[in-house]
Amino acid sequence: MTIQSEPGGGRVDPGLSVIMSERRQLINLAYRLLGSLADAEDVVQETYARWYAMSRRQQDAIASPGAWLTRVAGRICLNVLSSARARRETYVGEWIPEPLPDPGEWPGGRPGGATADPADRITLDESVNLAFLVVLDSMTPAERVAFVLHDVFRYSFAEVADIVGRTPAACRQLASSARRRIRGTQAPVAPAARQARIVKDFKRALEAGDIDALIGLLDPGATAVSDGGGLVSTTLHPIEGAERIVRSLVRLRGRLRGLTILERTVNGRPGLVAQQDGVTVSVYGFEVAGDRITHIWAVRNPDKLRPWTTGSPR
């Protein structure tokens, strides 16, 4: 769950190519901190704007431009997280992190998994699956920043302290608190091949309207959360229990005729995509423990589906 980085490297030529080579690292960091590719893009754009607002002499005085960019991006993310809580209070329904397709499945992607801008690709690992991002979203902004920077990107607590504005000891406590939150919610994850098989079986049962099969694939205490952002018809609160979830899915399937269900990778794990007339209208992420589905995250907010329809968050 570690992404290698060089937060404190030596002298770097502050030329354009070197500065822009940090873009992918910054995108990866900001997405994990914010759970939104669109917001991550905004943060990176603002970070570069601050770099180019400095004079060349000021830029030359910075020993490690990469470390400087990371520090600025981290601070901007911390501010965004702090203000996001107030915005979420007015968000209609549940909020789910923005789901991402596998790089090779982005619309407009080229053979070999390339996209129009490789620097915008997110490295898909266990630090980006929906279950993990949902737990991150329950943390305080300082906890999330300290944990992601230290445990995921391997920055030292001294470097984290410089970003968060607290002492290294305080940042160590923040990361420790974040770890406890994660341990308290984590369940044993099924092997990838088993996850894929169960999601495939779920797709077949859903297409066939096989209620008994659907219930059998769900844990009795499973939870389904839907995020429509208030812009489309959606369930405003989590649905708990296998039978209630299946009834809701069958009703939705009945209302939306002509849906095509496709197997896709959602944030690095097997998932499903629903398309209507070739346009993605829903993305489903799953958490599988043992042989049962324990969580379903359904994202229907059009603003969060842009990477699935245009290949870009813009």
Salt bridges, closest charged atoms under 4 A:
GLU41 OE1 - ARG23 NH2 2.77
ASP42 OD1 - ARG314 NH2 1.89
GLU46 OE2 - ARG50 NE 2.88
ASP60 OD1 - ARG56 NE 3.07
ASP117 OD2 - ARG23 NE 3.96
ASP120 OD1 - ARG23 NH2 2.81
ASP125 OD1 - ARG32 NH2 3.28
GLU126 OE1 - ARG269 NH2 2.72
ASP137 OD1 - ARG88 NH1 2.87
ASP137 OD1 - ARG144 NH1 3.26
GLU143 OE1 - ARG181 NE 2.92
ASP151 OD1 - HIS150 ND1 2.79
ASP151 OD2 - ARG179 NE 2.62
ASP162 OD2 - ARG71 NE 3.45
ASP162 OD1 - ARG75 NH2 3.36
ASP201 OD2 - ARG197 NH1 3.84
GLU207 OE2 - LYS203 NZ 3.11
ASP227 OD2 - LYS304 NZ 2.55
GLU263 OE2 - LYS200 NZ 3.02
GLU287 OE1 - HIS295 ND1 2.89
ASP291 OD1 - ARG194 NE 3.68
ASP291 OD1 - ARG197 NH2 3.67
ASP303 OD1 - ARG306 NH2 3.10
